């Protein structure tokens, strides 16, 4: 099994920045994909960004140019640097890992963007 623990959420003003972290532990295969999803109240969960163990990245259109996903394979940690935050970025952000054909999820961290 894999355990994911997110951190770094909080309250930030529009235009501000926030950095989310997700530390993974457990039986982690070297080939995997980690990503960040978010879900606002009353809305469906959506993919924000993901990154493979080789560094290949994907960004949702809403995140392109503002967010940067990165990972430290040695520490089994993935990061999401969020810049130029907008109120519509407000959501619970969930860390995800696809490992050995199975999806794992963290408990989520709240990000609130408000003036």
C-alpha positions as CSV (number, residue, x, y, z in Angstrom):
1,X,0.0,0.0,0.0
2,X,0.9,3.6,-0.4
3,X,0.2,6.5,1.9
4,X,0.1,10.1,0.8
5,X,0.2,13.1,3.1
6,X,-0.4,16.6,1.8
7,X,0.7,19.9,3.3
8,X,1.0,23.5,2.5
9,X,-2.6,24.6,2.0
10,X,-4.0,27.8,3.4
11,X,-5.5,31.2,2.8
12,X,-3.9,33.5,0.2
13,X,-4.9,36.7,-1.5
14,X,-5.5,36.8,-5.3
15,X,-2.2,37.1,-7.1
16,X,-0.4,35.4,-4.3
17,X,1.5,32.1,-4.2
18,X,1.3,28.9,-2.4
19,X,3.4,25.7,-2.5
20,X,1.8,22.3,-1.8
21,X,3.8,19.2,-0.8
22,X,2.9,15.6,-0.8
23,X,5.0,13.0,0.8
24,X,4.5,9.3,-0.2
25,X,5.4,6.3,1.7
26,X,4.9,2.6,1.4
27,X,5.5,0.1,-1.4
28,X,6.4,2.5,-4.2
29,X,7.5,1.2,-7.5
30,X,10.1,3.3,-9.2
31,X,7.9,3.8,-12.2
32,X,4.8,5.8,-11.2
33,X,2.9,8.9,-11.8
34,X,2.0,11.5,-9.1
35,X,-0.4,14.4,-9.5
36,X,-2.6,17.0,-8.0
37,X,-6.4,17.1,-8.3
38,X,-8.8,19.6,-6.8
39,X,-12.4,19.7,-5.9
40,X,-14.5,22.8,-5.1
41,X,-17.8,22.5,-3.2
42,X,-20.6,21.3,-5.5
43,X,-18.1,20.6,-8.3
44,X,-16.5,17.5,-9.7
45,X,-12.9,16.6,-8.9
46,X,-10.5,17.7,-11.7
47,X,-6.9,17.1,-12.6
48,X,-4.7,20.0,-12.1
49,X,-1.2,18.6,-13.0
50,X,0.7,15.4,-13.0
51,X,4.3,14.2,-13.3
52,X,5.8,10.9,-14.1
53,X,8.9,9.4,-12.4
54,X,10.9,10.4,-15.5
55,X,9.7,14.0,-15.3
56,X,7.1,14.2,-18.0
57,X,4.4,16.7,-17.0
58,X,0.9,17.5,-17.8
59,X,-1.1,20.6,-16.9
60,X,-4.7,21.4,-17.1
61,X,-5.4,24.5,-19.2
62,X,-6.4,26.4,-16.0
63,X,-2.9,25.7,-14.5
64,X,-0.7,26.3,-17.5
65,X,1.7,29.2,-17.0
66,X,0.8,29.6,-13.4
67,X,1.4,26.3,-11.7
68,X,4.5,24.1,-11.7
69,X,4.6,20.5,-10.6
70,X,7.9,18.9,-9.6
71,X,9.0,15.8,-7.7
72,X,11.9,14.5,-5.7
73,X,12.1,10.8,-6.4
74,X,14.7,10.2,-3.7
75,X,12.3,11.6,-1.2
76,X,9.1,10.3,-2.8
77,X,7.7,13.8,-2.7
78,X,5.7,15.8,-5.2
79,X,5.2,19.6,-5.1
80,X,2.8,22.0,-6.7
81,X,4.0,25.6,-6.9
82,X,1.0,27.8,-7.4
83,X,1.6,31.4,-8.5
84,X,-0.8,34.2,-9.6
85,X,-3.6,32.5,-7.7
86,X,-7.2,33.3,-8.5
87,X,-10.4,33.0,-6.5
88,X,-11.5,30.2,-8.8
89,X,-8.4,28.2,-7.6
90,X,-10.2,27.8,-4.3
91,X,-10.7,24.1,-3.6
92,X,-9.5,21.1,-1.7
93,X,-6.4,19.8,-3.4
94,X,-5.7,16.1,-3.3
95,X,-2.4,14.4,-4.0
96,X,-2.6,11.3,-6.2
97,X,-0.2,8.5,-7.1
98,X,-0.7,5.9,-9.7
99,X,1.5,3.0,-8.7
100,X,1.5,-0.6,-10.0
101,X,-1.8,0.0,-11.6
102,X,-3.5,1.4,-8.5
103,X,-4.6,4.9,-7.7
104,X,-3.9,6.2,-4.2
105,X,-5.2,9.4,-2.6
106,X,-4.2,11.8,0.1
107,X,-6.8,13.3,2.5
108,X,-6.6,16.7,0.8
109,X,-5.5,20.2,1.8
110,X,-7.7,23.3,1.6
111,X,-6.6,26.2,-0.6
112,X,-8.6,29.4,-0.3
113,X,-7.9,32.4,-2.5
114,X,-9.7,35.4,-1.2
115,X,-9.1,39.1,-0.7
